[in-house]
Amino acid sequence: MMGTMQSKLFVDRPNASLPTESIQQAVDLFRVHGALWIENAFPKSTIENLRLAYQKKYLRLSKKELRKRDAAVGDQRFMITVDIKGPFRCPHLYANEAVMPILRRLLSPELRIASFGSVVALPGAGNQAIHLDHPPLFDREADRLSAAGFPTYALTLVIPLVDLSPDTGATAIWEGSHRGNDRFDLLQRLMEKPNYSSAVIPYARQGDAYLMDYRVIHGGMANGSVIPRPILYIVYSRPWFRDGFNFKTQQPVSISRKQFKKIPKTYRQLFE
Ligand SMILES: O=C(O)CCC(=O)C(=O)O
């Protein structure tokens, strides 16, 4: 039996800032669990518009084209960098009023967007291999152990563009696996023999989002429905972090000079 996600925050009004106590509560939950489901962060209509734009631009690409872009991240599952323009260039999306204060406290007021894109699980996609999004920052085992309780250096904001359900699947997350000395043993066991009994799955609706520490063990679940399941992701990080692991050939962020100039000055630092 998979558990329900303990780490959850409800936003009363989408795109609105939260009281200080709620921000602190969210930060504390994330630090403990390495994940946080944020309900009602965005207006549903905004997400539906993004879904339509995404469908028009990216779901037209053939599997051959996607493979040429080096985008496969599993069986029938593709990672596509999204051009930051039109509805994707919306400050409520990348600098959301409810989410941003939580991120600033977790990462630093100097945080940056390390990558901005999407993962789409097509109908029939199987379970993704259970994984970490980035290898440990330190190679030597002794250094890894010293780093086991470090604060987060990067995290992913996942924004599902469709309602997630047991049919469409969602992301299975091993809460608490971002820290502790036994996380690598757990990962190895799960990679060798996938077992979801200790995972939690946020069946998020359009308008919800979930945060995952870059160190948390997770994996996309099968899509047994007849519709594609696109999720947008925005990875926020401390300013010194560069993701050379996931983006050897694909661009982490795609924004033209013209579009960058349209970003309000207060948010430009996020993209620098
Ligand atoms: O498809 C999903 O739900 C998650 C995808 C994912 O975790 C990844 O590609 O790293």
PDBQT file of the ligand as one rigid body, heavy atoms in Angstrom, charges set to zero:
ROOT
HETATM    1  O1  LIG A 301       6.941  11.719 -15.173  1.00  0.00    +0.000 OA
HETATM    2  C1  LIG A 301       7.039  11.971 -13.961  1.00  0.00    +0.000 C 
HETATM    3  O2  LIG A 301       6.062  11.975 -13.185  1.00  0.00    +0.000 OA
HETATM    4  C2  LIG A 301       8.361  12.290 -13.343  1.00  0.00    +0.000 C 
HETATM    5  C3  LIG A 301       9.484  12.381 -14.337  1.00  0.00    +0.000 C 
HETATM    6  C4  LIG A 301      10.800  12.444 -13.654  1.00  0.00    +0.000 C 
HETATM    7  O3  LIG A 301      10.909  12.342 -12.462  1.00  0.00    +0.000 OA
HETATM    8  C5  LIG A 301      12.047  12.600 -14.413  1.00  0.00    +0.000 C 
HETATM    9  O4  LIG A 301      12.046  12.487 -15.652  1.00  0.00    +0.000 OA
HETATM   10  O5  LIG A 301      13.093  12.816 -13.752  1.00  0.00    +0.000 OA
ENDROOT
TORSDOF 0
